[in-house]
């Protein structure tokens, strides 16, 4: 039986610079262009990817890179059904992110390559797209987006900007202490940006370079570590979730399992002996 064609699109008012398309549409596109940076992948099937005057067999395991205003098309071979993600990013957003990697950048830097064949980037991009369509918070979605594209742009720029200066280390420590002292609050990236008058991309880079996790992940880890202490003391689950600043008990449960690999109740039963 022939698969029913569908197209799903993710957009959100909190992330106006992004659009993500998930589709198995077999229609052929004429050569066209966008004013956005576009990154695409096939999950099933095989297509012919044309960028300017070059043609590529676009297969699973590859990423297609399309710079703003590049003439391109990507069409299935012989109408064989394919399944793909295509993500579109505002050029200005990309430029602001690139600028945190290299201050000398004065305008958006386009990719030199039309294809990436590194399977690690393919797997990470697939996970990013799945997360964007999932029920995780917009805060987490934005952080994962920034982390992925920071890595992608760093690889393209072929420069090592990973080492923190002494001044950056001091800034990082101040932010870390602030989160430690206010972990019960739901501190957002926006909060940190306003509190320290720093670019959101820059804050994420500080955490990734120093701890290899995002600020949000660091905050959640602090909450979970405190929750473990309370559970050992026999605190009820609902009170523990509230005391550690989780939105609700399901939010607490989900994040606890992710980090501890057991439920809060199982953890408490195993460790509270009295």
QUIJO-V825461 format. One record per backbone hydrogen bond with DSSP energy under -1.0 kcal/mol. NH is the residue of the N-H (numbers start at 1). CO is the residue of the C=O. If there is no record, write none. Layout:
nh co
NH CO
NH CO
This chain:
nh co
8 22
10 20
15 12
18 15
19 88
20 10
21 86
22 8
23 84
24 6
32 72
37 89
38 66
39 87
40 64
41 85
43 83
44 83
47 58
48 75
49 56
50 73
51 54
52 71
54 51
56 49
58 47
62 59
63 116
64 40
65 114
66 38
69 34
70 67
72 32
73 50
75 48
77 46
80 77
83 44
84 23
85 41
86 21
87 39
88 19
89 37
90 17
94 90
95 91
96 92
97 93
98 94
99 95
102 98
105 102
116 63
122 118
123 119
124 120
125 121
126 122
127 123
128 124
129 125
130 126
131 127
132 128
133 129
141 137
142 138
143 139
144 140
145 141
146 142
147 143
148 144
149 145
150 146
151 147
152 148
153 149
154 150
155 151
156 152
157 153
158 154
169 165
170 166
171 167
172 168
173 169
174 170
175 171
176 172
177 173
178 174
179 175
180 176
181 177
182 178
185 182
187 185
192 188
193 189
194 190
195 191
196 192
198 193
203 199
204 200
205 201
206 202
207 203
208 204
209 205
210 206
211 207
212 207
218 214
219 215
220 216
221 217
222 218
223 219
224 220
225 221
226 222
227 223
228 224
229 225
230 226
231 227
232 228
233 229
234 231
235 230
240 236
241 237
242 238
243 239
244 240
245 242
246 241
252 248
253 249
254 250
255 251
256 252
257 253
258 254
259 255
260 256
261 257
267 263
268 264
269 265
270 266
271 267
272 268
